[in-house]
Amino acid sequence: MTAIGRQRPAPRLAIGNNPGRNRTHNRRVVLDVVRAHGPVGRTRIARLARLTAQAVANIVDELTAEGLLIEVGRLRSSGRGQPPLQFAINPDGPLTAGIEIAADHMVTVLTDLSGNVRASSIAALTRADPAHVAARLPGELSGVAARVPGPATLLGIGVVMPGPFDIDGMTSVGPTTLPGWGGLDAAARLGEALGRPVAVENDATAAAVGERLYGAGRDLSNFLFVYFGAGLGLGIMHEGRPMRGAFGNAGEIGHAVVVPGGRPCPCGQHGCLERYASVQALREKLAEVGIAADSVAEFEALHKAGHPVLKAFIAEAARHLAPMLATLENILDPETIILGGALPDAVIDDLIIALTPLPISVSSRPIRARPRLMRGQTGQLTAALGAAALPLLETITPKLDLAAGEALLST
């Protein structure tokens, strides 16, 4: 039992479950342990994953046979007996693809199973309707794959899109959403375009997964990720797993009304948070003074020049975002809140300064392992990195046959 006001124990990786019906989950846990701690032996994997030695031995053998893990020699030991074999993620093993489809751009990454980005691209989109996106996807993926040296197998593809999904008045409405996607089976449409199955996720949720695996949330089990896409979303990581909600729309804070009777929103409400704190809100404020800025580089240049409109945006965004973040702390009690996405690091740093100190909440403890607010470490690639992790989270099963997979990257 944790005493009130006392710091929680250090977070740990996901824990395995020994019953056979949870074998798929256990495989993911073993991969996560090796990714985070490797090179590592079977005994330590079992201890960290809280699985039996036999279960770990079987899973490690499977993952090694499939090319996901490799043996990297034996641990030096001064004791008697044979030192234990050590295992690591195979750096030359299969890759995963992550694609973020936003209202005005597409991000594509290819990562190995350790999360190292092997190739990436950010391409502008003049249209984001289903027909145009489906036509662009194969070429974008092939172009990125061509920059990866040597043949490789593509384990799977994850795609992330802005939410909310299938909500009347919110889906495909306004400049922060994707037009024409309402009522469509996005996974089926995109899978047909690419010729293989894809996993589809909300962009803010995927961004939280990306930050959990590869960024500032690497050692955290419970945190919130405020994602600045064109709109504003929230990714929720609970006990090391993304909290999606019943229909995949958990964390849709962009359409929470923070100014009753305020600025009209395309969703039909007035005063939604993303009308004051989002990339689209910044674009609109700049457009009012005749500045057409769309890219992170352009925002960064304006910030470096100390442009008054950018300063005013930061102040206004912080004023409306602060009470929302404190409320989220009261509801979800996170270890920290991470801010990231399609804003320059320097802008996010200034936004964090403007938000500090946050209103009092359950997170207002004098002794903390981490600050209440942190900047993400994965930049514009955050959501796409989370998308690349989806095949690992969703499709690795004990019967996975990598040899049967399409060797897309060898072409």
N, C-alpha and C positions, 0 to 999 in steps of 0.2 A: 504494500500500500504506500502511495506517495503522499507525504505530508504536504499540507497547504503551504505554498510559497517555496517549496523545495524544488530544485531543478530535477527534471525527469532524467531517468537513465539514458545513456547514449543510445541513439536509434540503431536498429540492426537491420540486416537484410531480411527479405521475405523468408519465412520459415516453411520448411517442407512438411508434408503430411504423409505418414507412413502407409495408410491403407492403399491397396493397389488401384482403386478407382481414381486416386489423385495422382497417378503417375505422370500425366502430362504436366501438371503443376510442378511436380517435383523436378522434372527435367529443366523447367525454366529456372527454378530456384538454384539448381546445381550450376547452370550456366551463369547465373548472376553472381554466385559466390566465386566462381573461377574468374569471371570478368573483373570483379572488384579486388580479389586477393591473390590472383595467380602470379607466378607459378605456385601451385598448392597441391598437396597430396590428398589421397582419398580420406585418410583419417581426419584431417583438419576440415575437409569439405563436409564430412558427416557431422562434425561438431558444430560448425557454423550454420549448417542447414537444418540441424536437429533431425537428421534422418539416420536410419540404421546403417551400419557399415556395409551390409550386404546390398541394401537398396542403392547406396552410392556406387558401389563397385559395379553393379549392373548398369546403372545409368551412365557412368563414366565410360564403360566399355562401348555402349551404344553410341554415345556422342563422339567418341574417338573413331569408331568405325564409319560414322557418317561424315567425318572430316571437320566437325565443329570444334573438337579439342585435339590437341597434340601432346605427346609425351616430350618433356624437355629435360630428361635426365633424372638423376637421383639426388636427393638432398644429402649433403655431406653430413656425416655423423661420426662421432667418436665412440659411440656405443657398439654393442655386439649386433650381429645380424646385418641383413641387407638393408641399406637405407631406402626409404620409401620413394617410389616414382612420383615425379611432379608433373602436373598438367597445366596447360595454359590454353587460352583461346587461340585457335589456328589463324594466324595473320594472313595466310594464303587460302583460307577457306572460302565458303560462299559469301556473297555480299547481299545486302538488302538495299532496296531503293525507297527513298522517301520523297514524296511530291506534295508541295503545298500549293493549292490553287486559291489565289486571292482575287479580289475584284479587279486588280490592275496588273498583277504579275504572277509568275509561276516560279517556284523554287524547286530544284531537283538536286538530290544528293545521293551518292552511293557510299555506303559505309561497310566496313568489315564488322565482324561480330564483337570487336572491342570498342566499336563506336568511332574508330578513326575514319575521317572523311577521305575517301579515295578520289573523289571528283565531285564537283558541284557546279551549278549554274543558276543565275537569276535572270529570267527573261521577262520583258514587258508583255502585257496582254492588252490588246486594243479591245477585245471582246472576251467575256467570260461565260457565254452561254454554252449549253451542253455540246452543240455541234462543233463550235469553234475549238473548245477545249479538247474534245475527243480527237479532233483532227491534229492538234498540236502535240498531244502527249507522246505518241510513239517517236516522233522526231526528236523531241527534247530528251527523252530517255536514251535513245540511241546515241545522240550527240555526247551526252555525258559519259556513257559507257565506252565510247571510242577513246576517251582520254585515260582509261584504266589500262595499264600495261599488262599484257599477257592474258590468256584465257581465264575466265572465272565463271562460276555458276551463280545465277541470281536466285536466291532463296525465296524471295517474295517481295511484294510491292505494297507500300502503305501510302494512302492519299489522305490529306487533311483539307477541310473546307471550313469556311466560317459558318457558324450556326446562327440562329437556332434552326433545327431540322423540323420540317413538316408542321409549322405553326402558322395558322391563318393570320395574315397581316404582318408577319415578321420575316418569314422565309422568302427569299428572292425579292425583297422590297427595300428600295433605297440603295445608296452608293456603297454601303458597307457589306452588302450581300452579293450573291451570285445570281444574276437574272436567269429565269427559265428553269431552275432546278427544283422548284416546288413540285411535290408529288412524284418525282422521278426516283427510281432506284439507282442512286448514284454508283453504288458498287458494281451493279450489273452493267450500267452504261460504260463506265470506265474500264471494267474488266473486258468488255467486248472490244473496246478500242485497242487495248494492249494485248489482247489474245491470251490472257491468263487472269486468274482471280486477283482481286485487290481487296485490302482491308481499308475501310473508310472511317475517319474519326473527326470529331469536332476539333478545330485548330487550336483552341486554348487548352483543351485537355491533352492533345498531342504535345503542345509546347511544354506543359508540365512534365510529361514523360521524358521529353528530350532533356530538360533541365535536371531531372532526377537521375538520368543515366550518365549524362556527359557534362553537366555544368554545376551551378552553385548548389543544387539540391542533391549532389552525389552522396552525401553522408546523412541525408535527412529522410525521415519516414513520413512526416506529417508537415506539409507546407502548402501554401497557396501561391499560384503563379498568375499575376495580372498580366494579360497578354494584349499588347497594343498591336492589333492588326489594323485594317482600315477602321474597324469598330473597336469594341473593348470586350474582352472575355476573361473568364477566370477558370484556370485549371486547378483542380483539387486533388492533392495526393494524400491518401489516408492509409497509414500503415504500409507504405511503399507501393500502393496500387492506386490507379486513377479512379476517382469517384465520378461515374458518368451520369447517374440518375436513371430513372425508368426508361426514358426515351432518348438518352444521349445528350440532353440539354442542360445538365447541371452546370452551374456557374455562369449563366447568362446575365451577368450584372450590367451589361451595356444598356439594357432596356428597363433597368430599375429607375423609377422616377425619383429624382433628387431635387428637382425644382418644380413643385406643383404649378401648373400654368405657364411653365417656361417655354423654351424653344420648341417649335413643333418638330416631331420626329416622323420619318416615313412609316413607322409602325402604327401611327395613329394617335399616340400619346403625346404629351407635352412635358418637356423637362427631363428626358431620359439622360442617364449619366454619360453615354457616349456622345451626346450632343455637346459636351463640354470637355471630355477627357478621352480623346481618341486621335488617331492620325487624320481622319476625315475632318474632325473639328479644327485641327491645326491648319489643314489645307484651306478650309473655308475662311478662317481668320486671315490667312495670308492673301487669299483671293480678294478680300474686301479692300486691300490696299494695292491691288494690282500685281501681286506676286504669284506666279504659277509654279509652285514647288511641289514635287511629287516624291522625290527619292530621298533616301537616308542621307546621301552625300549633300543634297541641296539643303536639307534641314540642318545638317552639321555645319555647313558654311554660314548659314544665317545665325546659328547659335554662336559660332566663333566670332562673328562680327558684332555680337551683342544686339541683334535686331530687337526693337521694342515689342513687336508683335509676338515674337517667340517668348520673350520674357512674360508678356501678359498671358499667353497661353498656359505657361507653366504655373503661374499664380492661380489662374482660374481653375485649371485641372486639379491642382492640389486642394483647393478650397472645397470642391465638390466630391473629390475622391476620398479625402481623409475620413469623414464620418462613415462612409461605406466600408472602408478597411477596418475601422475599429469595430463596427457591427459584425463583420465577418470573423474577426478575432473572437468576439463574444460567443458566436454561434459554433465555430469550428475549432477554436483553441489550437492554432497551428504553432509550429516551432518558429516559423518566420514567414514573411510574405516577400516573394521575389517579383520584381518588375522587369519586363523585357519585351522584345518583339521588334517592330519596325520603326523604332525611334533610335536616334544615335545614343551611344552610351553616355555622352556628356549631357544630353538632355535628360535622360533618366536619372543621372546623378543629381542634377539640379532639381528635378522633381522630388526626389527623395529628401533633399535638403528642405524644400518648401513644405513637404508633408510632415516634417519633424518639428516638434514632437506630435505624434498622433494623439487623438483624444484618448482618455483613459479607457482601458478595457481589461479583460482578464490577462492580456499579455503585458500589462504595465507592471512587470516585476523588476525589482532593483538588481537582481542577479540573473543574468541571462548568458547562455552559451553563445548566442548569436543575436544581432540586433533585430528589432522588429521588422525592419525593411532592408532588403538587399537588392542589388542589381544582378540580373542574370549574366551568365558568362558565354552563352552560345549565340548571341546576336540575332541577325536575320535568319540564321539557319535553324533556330530553335524548333519551330513547328515541323519543318521538314525532317529534322533529326528524330523527333518524336514519331513522325510517320514511318521513318525507316525502321524504328523499333517495333512497329505494329506486327510485322510478320513473325517476330520472335515471340511477342506476347500472345498472338492469336493462332498461329498456324503450326508451331512445332509440336509434333505428336510422336509417340514411340514408333510409328510406322512410316515416318517421313522417308521418302526415297529421293535423295538429292540427285542421283544419277538420272532419274526420270524427269527432272526439272529441265526447263528450257534453258540452254546455255546462251542466254541473250547476250552476255558480255563477251563472248568469244567471237562475235561477228564484228 
